[in-house]
Amino acid sequence: MYEREKTVLLKSSASLLPNNVCRVRMGGKMCAGVIHKEELNIVCPAVPEAEPRVVAAKVAPSATAGAVILQAAWVEVREQVFLVLATTQGALIFDWDGSVLLHAHLLPLTPLDTPFTFTKGIAALYTGYICVGVHTGEILVISVNEDGDMATVEKVRWHARPITALATHGQVLVSADDAGDMTIAQEDDGFTKLCSIDSYGSAVTCLTTWGGQVLAGYLSGHIRIFNLQDGYIVAEVCAHVRSITGLDVARETGMLMTASEDTFVRVWQLNPDTNLPIEHKYSVSEENTALCGGVFTDDLGSGYVVTGYDRRELICYAM
């Protein structure tokens, strides 16, 4: 179904983080981002010989050290594309290529006995908001006006544990935490909680939405599919033997790809409103590689890219 096409060299090796590949299409070309500690490597697979661009998670250019990045994602709000970095110091929002820092929401200094602080989980609502999860269980809601100006307008909290993943569908926000609990809420001049999804005993590592459904990848290696309106479970798959670290949907075809620390990439066909809601189509193993992220190259699912822990390359596959 897919054949290995090429590898693209990164400036530095990939950190062992879930969702450690993000993508954006600009000017007809796809760019991919891979995190290494305090830096995001940005490469264009269409131009593999080009020097990778590096975006450092620094609040100020004069800062001697950056914050450790836990997730990076490109989001589109009000027909503008932004690069969002979720770090141990707060959320940083750049223009699409990371050349200009547009907004920073820094976490408050914490007491010495606090073990950690971080932000994790990135999503955008078309109504003009960027949402970022926090270790406290709160979700930062950052407004973006027509001119691209930003301000943190509120914090919402439905979780008692650190946020691990966010996803959106229209005006609906889905959030998950490291206990495996999930919440579905709707934004309409403020957030209203619609329903909760109880934990299945494992943390949610990856989250997306498609076709009126919530698709969740778990630390246990499971995929679970829920109804977006009421949170009822639609399907459950024992997809991998280790943590799922990448989850992406081809929006035009309904294909789902998963990547895992067990070395495997698997591709599935989603069939909403049928007796077979998810169907396995393809598997391949990147030997001796703990995969830490993967995304389709386009909305048709005609190719995908993955990377693995401590590898200095983006691995590209195509049909």
C-alpha positions as CSV (number, residue, x, y, z in Angstrom):
1,M,0.0,0.0,0.0
2,Y,2.8,2.4,0.9
3,E,6.5,2.3,-0.1
4,R,9.4,3.9,1.6
5,E,10.3,6.9,-0.6
6,K,13.1,8.8,1.2
7,T,14.5,10.1,4.4
8,V,15.1,13.8,5.2
9,L,17.9,14.8,7.6
10,L,17.1,16.7,10.7
11,K,19.4,19.1,12.5
12,S,19.1,17.1,15.7
13,S,17.6,13.9,16.9
14,A,13.9,13.4,17.9
15,S,12.9,13.5,21.6
16,L,10.8,10.6,22.9
17,L,7.5,12.4,23.0
18,P,4.1,11.5,21.7
19,N,2.8,13.6,18.8
20,N,6.4,14.5,17.9
21,V,5.7,15.1,14.2
22,C,3.5,18.0,13.1
23,R,2.8,19.2,9.6
24,V,1.5,22.2,7.7
25,R,1.0,23.0,4.0
26,M,2.2,26.4,2.8
27,G,2.6,27.5,-0.8
28,G,1.6,24.0,-2.0
29,K,4.4,22.3,0.0
30,M,4.3,20.3,3.2
31,C,6.6,21.2,6.1
32,A,7.0,18.9,9.0
33,G,8.2,19.7,12.6
34,V,10.1,17.4,15.0
35,I,11.1,18.4,18.5
36,H,14.6,18.0,20.0
37,K,14.6,19.2,23.6
38,E,14.3,23.0,23.4
39,E,14.2,23.2,19.6
40,L,11.8,22.4,16.8
41,N,13.4,21.1,13.6
42,I,11.3,22.2,10.5
43,V,12.0,20.4,7.2
44,C,10.3,20.3,3.8
45,P,10.3,16.7,2.4
46,A,9.8,18.1,-1.1
47,V,13.2,19.8,-0.8
48,P,15.3,17.3,1.2
49,E,18.6,18.9,0.5
50,A,17.5,22.2,2.1
51,E,19.0,23.1,5.5
52,P,16.5,22.4,8.3
53,R,15.1,25.4,10.0
54,V,15.4,25.5,13.8
55,V,13.0,27.3,16.1
56,A,14.2,27.7,19.7
57,A,11.6,27.9,22.5
58,K,12.9,31.2,23.9
59,V,10.7,33.9,25.4
60,A,13.3,36.5,24.5
61,P,16.1,36.4,21.9
62,S,18.5,37.3,24.6
63,A,17.6,34.3,26.8
64,T,20.5,32.0,27.4
65,A,18.4,28.9,27.4
66,G,15.1,27.8,26.0
67,A,12.3,25.9,27.6
68,V,11.9,22.2,26.9
69,I,9.2,21.7,24.2
70,L,6.6,19.0,24.9
71,Q,4.4,19.5,21.9
72,A,4.4,21.6,18.7
73,A,1.5,22.1,16.3
74,W,0.4,24.4,13.5
75,V,-3.1,25.8,13.9
76,E,-5.3,27.9,11.6
77,V,-7.4,30.7,13.2
78,R,-9.2,33.4,11.2
79,E,-7.5,32.3,8.0
80,Q,-4.0,32.7,9.6
81,V,-1.6,29.9,10.4
82,F,0.3,30.0,13.7
83,L,3.0,27.8,15.1
84,V,2.3,26.9,18.8
85,L,4.9,25.4,21.1
86,A,3.7,23.9,24.4
87,T,6.7,24.0,26.8
88,T,7.7,23.6,30.4
89,Q,7.5,27.4,30.9
90,G,4.3,28.1,29.1
91,A,2.7,28.4,25.6
92,L,4.6,30.2,22.9
93,I,2.8,31.3,19.7
94,F,4.9,32.3,16.6
95,D,4.1,33.2,13.0
96,W,3.9,30.1,10.8
97,D,7.7,29.6,10.2
98,G,8.7,30.5,13.8
99,S,10.6,33.6,12.9
100,V,8.5,36.0,15.1
101,L,7.2,35.3,18.6
102,L,3.7,36.8,18.6
103,H,2.4,35.8,22.0
104,A,3.7,34.1,25.2
105,H,1.6,32.9,28.1
106,L,4.1,32.0,30.8
107,L,3.2,29.8,33.7
108,P,3.6,31.4,37.2
109,L,6.7,30.5,39.2
110,T,5.9,27.5,41.4
111,P,7.1,26.6,44.9
112,L,10.2,24.5,45.2
113,D,8.3,21.4,46.3
114,T,6.2,21.4,43.1
115,P,7.7,18.6,41.0
116,F,6.9,20.0,37.5
117,T,5.1,22.6,35.4
118,F,4.2,22.3,31.8
119,T,1.8,22.9,29.0
120,K,0.6,20.1,26.7
121,G,-2.2,19.7,24.2
122,I,-2.8,22.2,21.4
123,A,-6.0,22.8,19.4
124,A,-7.8,25.7,17.7
125,L,-11.5,26.6,17.4
126,Y,-12.7,28.3,14.3
127,T,-14.5,30.9,16.4
128,G,-11.1,32.5,17.0
129,Y,-9.4,30.7,20.0
130,I,-6.2,28.8,20.5
131,C,-6.4,26.3,23.4
132,V,-3.5,24.9,25.3
133,G,-3.6,22.4,28.2
134,V,-1.7,22.9,31.5
135,H,-0.3,20.5,34.1
136,T,-2.9,21.8,36.6
137,G,-5.8,20.4,34.6
138,E,-6.7,23.8,33.3
139,I,-7.0,24.8,29.6
140,L,-5.7,28.2,28.5
141,V,-8.1,29.9,26.0
142,I,-6.2,32.5,23.9
143,S,-8.3,34.8,21.7
144,V,-7.1,35.8,18.2
145,N,-8.7,38.9,16.6
146,E,-9.0,39.7,12.9
147,D,-5.6,41.6,13.0
148,G,-3.9,38.6,14.6
149,D,-3.6,40.2,18.0
150,M,-3.8,37.7,20.9
151,A,-4.7,37.7,24.6
152,T,-5.4,35.0,27.1
153,V,-9.1,35.5,27.9
154,E,-9.9,32.7,30.3
155,K,-8.9,29.4,31.8
156,V,-11.4,26.5,32.0
157,R,-11.0,23.5,34.1
158,W,-12.8,20.1,34.0
159,H,-9.8,17.9,34.9
160,A,-8.1,17.1,38.2
161,R,-5.0,15.7,36.4
162,P,-2.5,17.2,33.9
163,I,-3.9,17.7,30.4
164,T,-2.2,15.4,27.8
165,A,-4.1,16.1,24.6
166,L,-6.7,18.4,23.0
167,A,-8.7,18.2,19.8
168,T,-11.5,20.3,18.2
169,H,-14.4,19.9,15.8
170,G,-16.1,23.2,14.8
171,Q,-17.0,24.8,18.1
172,V,-16.5,21.6,20.1
173,L,-13.4,21.1,22.3
174,V,-12.3,17.6,23.4
175,S,-9.7,17.4,26.3
176,A,-8.0,14.4,27.9
177,D,-5.7,13.9,30.9
178,D,-3.0,11.6,32.1
179,A,-5.6,9.5,34.1
180,G,-7.5,8.8,30.9
181,D,-10.5,10.9,31.6
182,M,-11.9,13.0,28.8
183,T,-14.3,15.9,28.5
184,I,-16.4,17.2,25.6
185,A,-17.4,20.9,25.7
186,Q,-18.8,23.5,23.3
187,E,-17.8,27.1,22.9
188,D,-20.6,29.6,22.4
189,D,-19.9,32.8,24.1
190,G,-18.2,30.7,26.8
191,F,-17.7,27.0,27.3
192,T,-20.4,24.6,28.2
193,K,-19.5,21.0,29.2
194,L,-21.5,18.5,27.1
195,C,-20.4,15.2,28.6
196,S,-17.5,13.2,30.2
197,I,-15.8,10.0,29.1
198,D,-14.5,8.0,32.0
199,S,-11.0,6.5,32.1
200,Y,-10.2,3.1,30.8
201,G,-7.2,2.8,33.1
202,S,-4.6,4.3,30.9
203,A,-3.5,7.8,29.9
204,V,-4.7,9.3,26.6
205,T,-1.6,10.2,24.5
206,C,-3.1,11.3,21.2
207,L,-6.5,12.7,20.2
208,T,-8.3,13.8,17.1
209,T,-11.8,14.1,15.7
210,W,-13.4,13.1,12.4
211,G,-16.9,12.3,11.1
212,G,-18.7,13.2,14.3
213,Q,-16.4,11.0,16.3
214,V,-13.6,11.3,18.9
215,L,-10.5,9.2,18.1
216,A,-8.2,8.5,21.1
217,G,-4.9,6.8,21.3
218,Y,-3.8,5.4,24.6
219,L,-0.6,4.6,26.6
220,S,-1.8,1.0,26.6
221,G,-1.7,0.8,22.8
222,H,-5.5,0.9,22.4
223,I,-7.5,3.0,19.9
224,R,-11.0,3.9,21.1
225,I,-13.6,5.7,19.1
226,F,-16.4,7.7,20.8
227,N,-19.5,9.6,19.6
228,L,-18.7,13.3,19.7
229,Q,-22.2,14.3,20.9
230,D,-22.7,12.0,23.9
231,G,-19.3,10.3,24.5
232,Y,-20.7,6.8,24.0
233,I,-18.0,4.3,22.8
234,V,-18.3,3.2,19.2
235,A,-15.3,0.9,18.8
236,E,-12.2,-0.4,20.7
237,V,-9.1,-1.8,19.1
238,C,-6.0,-3.4,20.6
239,A,-3.9,-1.7,18.0
240,H,-0.3,-1.8,19.4
241,V,1.6,-3.5,22.2
242,R,3.2,-0.2,23.4
243,S,2.1,3.4,23.7
244,I,0.5,5.1,20.7
245,T,2.6,8.1,19.9
246,G,1.0,9.3,16.6
247,L,-2.6,9.5,15.4
248,D,-3.8,11.3,12.3
249,V,-6.8,11.2,10.0
250,A,-6.9,11.8,6.2
251,R,-9.9,14.2,6.2
252,E,-10.9,13.4,2.6
253,T,-10.8,9.6,2.8
254,G,-11.3,8.7,6.4
255,M,-8.1,6.8,6.7
256,L,-6.5,6.7,10.2
257,M,-2.8,6.2,10.8
258,T,-1.3,5.2,14.2
259,A,2.4,5.1,15.2
260,S,3.7,3.5,18.3
261,E,6.8,2.9,20.4
262,D,6.4,-0.8,19.3
263,T,8.0,0.2,16.0
264,F,4.8,-0.3,14.0
265,V,2.9,2.1,11.8
266,R,-0.7,1.0,11.0
267,V,-3.3,2.4,8.7
268,W,-7.0,1.9,9.2
269,Q,-10.2,2.7,7.3
270,L,-12.9,4.5,9.3
271,N,-16.5,3.6,8.4
272,P,-18.8,5.7,10.5
273,D,-22.4,4.6,10.9
274,T,-21.7,1.0,9.8
275,N,-21.3,-2.3,11.6
276,L,-17.5,-2.2,11.0
277,P,-16.5,1.3,12.2
278,I,-12.8,0.7,11.8
279,E,-10.9,-1.7,9.5
280,H,-7.2,-2.6,9.4
281,K,-5.5,-1.9,6.0
282,Y,-1.7,-1.8,6.4
283,S,1.2,-2.3,8.8
284,V,4.9,-1.8,8.6
285,S,7.7,-1.9,11.2
286,E,10.6,0.5,11.5
287,E,13.0,-2.0,13.0
288,N,14.7,-1.1,16.3
289,T,12.9,2.3,16.3
290,A,10.6,3.5,19.0
291,L,8.4,5.7,16.9
292,C,7.4,9.0,18.5
293,G,5.1,10.6,16.0
294,G,3.6,10.3,12.5
295,V,1.2,12.2,10.2
296,F,-0.2,11.9,6.7
297,T,1.3,14.2,4.1
298,D,-2.1,15.3,2.8
299,D,-5.8,15.0,3.4
300,L,-6.1,12.1,1.0
301,G,-3.7,9.9,2.9
302,S,-1.5,9.4,-0.1
303,G,1.7,9.3,2.0
304,Y,2.9,9.7,5.6
305,V,6.0,10.7,7.5
306,V,7.3,9.3,10.8
307,T,10.3,9.7,13.1
308,G,11.7,7.7,16.0
309,Y,13.5,8.4,19.3
310,D,17.1,9.5,18.8
311,R,16.9,9.4,15.0
312,R,18.1,12.4,13.0
313,E,15.8,11.8,10.1
314,L,12.2,12.1,8.9
315,I,11.1,8.9,7.2
316,C,8.8,9.4,4.2
317,Y,6.4,6.9,2.7
318,A,4.2,7.3,-0.4
319,M,1.7,5.2,-2.3
